[in-house]
Amino acid sequence: MIAIDNLRYQSLLIKALKIEQGVTSIIGKNGSGKTTLLKLCAGILMPESGSVLIDGKPPREEEIGWVNEFPDRNILFDTVYDEVASSLRFRRIPCREIDARIWTWFETIGITTLATRSMHELSGGEKVLVSLAAALVRNPRVLVLDEYDSHLDADLAAKMDRIIRFSPAIYVLRCTQNMETAASDNAVIFLDGGRLEYAGSPDHIFLRLSNTPFYPFSWRCRT
């Protein structure tokens, strides 16, 4: 369980929240604190006060995979292979194991033909797929994705959704503006103005949001 207790960071304040295993979508208007919460859960940011604990441990003591909305911000190396291999090389994992892990995920994601390509020559969608490979090659217990699907076409977004659901991660936290995606997840968290408004099953959440301007009635519970 991911347990959040009296968490504060700038305008974000969450008194208590528990996130169970599975896929959880975090939704809300721009500026509601979604990315901040994801970064705190990923250990990229540290709370000003309060805590985030993943099965009793702080995020920086867990294996976490991170996928940014803008992959260009995270590129370290020129070729796709080197980019995906980088986190494993930094940990001095044996080359043979690195190679095996990389090709397993290249095949699973369907990007084997990109291995020798330059990261800077890839399309936006290809960069997102490579970022996903770089996150999953770490065998993370927690996979965190910040609006990864905001610049993808419907087919590629659906492909990534399938990969994410069958990933080895015990916890998947993702921010999305696609309510069809959120409605298919195990749980949904709705933030508004840096505060937690609702958390629970998609049916539970969308029933309460069905008459709001941001979530029109068409996104109500799936009945």
C-alpha angles and dihedrals in degrees: 000000000000106000121196118191127183090332117185130175118157106303095352116098123169117171098192136351134159121198118196127209117284135054117327126184121207112207138177143113123300109287095023093121101260098132092042091054092048092050091050091050090048094049093242089118127035120221118254084217138349125033149269114206126183108203087334097313131099115252095253089063092055131076104253131178118207129198116189125211087233108042092188089073091064103042111125104162137039104235126058092234093052092045093054092042096050100090092048093048091051087058092049094239110172114272093237092056092046091053093048093050094047096050091045091058094039088058094043093051094038100239102117090121090059096058097104097032122112113254089226092058095056127104119247092258092049091052090054091052091050090049089053090050090050090052096046096044086071089063090232124199087207124041116193122189124184110205089313090162098052094099100033129102118241096261095051092044089053091049092052091047090057092049092048093051092053095043119119092244114121092204124036116186118183138170114215140164090204106099092191087061093047092047091058095054130097093246142004130211118199118201126189125182093345093307132108108246103169139000127178143076118346092248090051094049100042092048087062094044097043097103099042123107093237094050107034121203092267088075094056122127116307105259 
